Amino acid sequence: VEPSKAKKPRLGSEGTCVSEVSGPPGPGQGGDPQTIIAWNVNGLTTQLRDNWNQIRDFLEKEKPDVLCIQEVRMAAAGPRGCKRGDGQKRRRGEAKRESAQ
């Protein structure tokens, strides 16, 4: 993306940085993404739980072709009732569902 096409990042709710890049496709790229949104999020489950309405409204308004989410922090699933540091095995490929961090 050319520097002139990049929009200045802005702060979203909770101080998260939201960057947007958009512009016309290049020659022969009619089906390529027009709008890409990058979201630097810390604690995705907390953001979705606490700010779902704002996130949904933002995405419906902007209608991005691509949404990039980075720096996602999610607690791994473990046995029911497990506590942090208790030594019980966690399932790293599955997010904890009972509560957010």
N, C-alpha and C positions, 0 to 999 in steps of 0.2 A: 504494500500500500504506500502510495506516495505521501510524504509528510503533509502536503497541502490537503489531502483527503481525510486525514485523521482528525477527529474531533477531540478537544481537550477533555481529559477524564473529569468526571464529576463525582461528588460524594453521594452515595445512596443513603438509605436509612441505616442507622447504627454506625455511620462512618465508613461503610464499605465503599470501595472505589469501583465505579462503573465506567468502563471505557467503551466507546462506540466508534466503529469504522464503517463508513458506507461510501458508495460511489457507483458510477456506471461500470458495467462489465467491460473488459477489454475486448479487442477484436476476436470474434469466434468464441466468445465465452457467454453466450446468451443464457445458459442454464446455471451459471456459477452464482454463488451467494452474492447478494446485494448488501445485506446488513449483517455485520458480525458484532456480537456483544460479548465482551470479556468481563467476568464478574470475579473479583478477588474476595472470596468469602471465607470466613473463619467460623466453623461450626454450622455446617449446612442444615443439620436437623433442627437446631435452635432457630435459625433464620426462617426456615419453612414453617415451623410451629408458631413463631411469634409474629411473623410478617407476611404470611401467605397472601392475604388480600392485596397488599401493596405490590408484592412480587408478581402476582397474576395480572393485576391491572397494568403494571409496567410492561410485561411481556405482550399482553394483548394490544397495548397502544403501539409499541415499537415493532411488533411482528418480526423479530429477527429471523434470518435464514439459518444462522448458526449462533448457538449460545455456548460459550466456553466458560467452564467453572474450574477455578484452581484454588489451591490451598484449602481443600475440604478437610475438616477435622470431624471425624465421627467415631464414637465409641464402638468397639467391637462387641458383638453379641457374646454372651456367656451364659452359664447355667442360671436359672431363676434364683434371685436372692444374692447373687455374687456381689462382692464389693471390690473396689479398686485396691490392688495390692494384696489380695487374698491368696494368690498363687493358683487359682483355678484357671483351667485352660479356656481360652477365648476363641471364637470363630472369626478370624480376621476378614473373611470374605463376606461377612454378614453384619449389618448395622444393628446396634442395640435399639430396641423399639420402645421400651417402657418410658424412658425419659431422655431428654437431650442434656448435653453437658452443661 
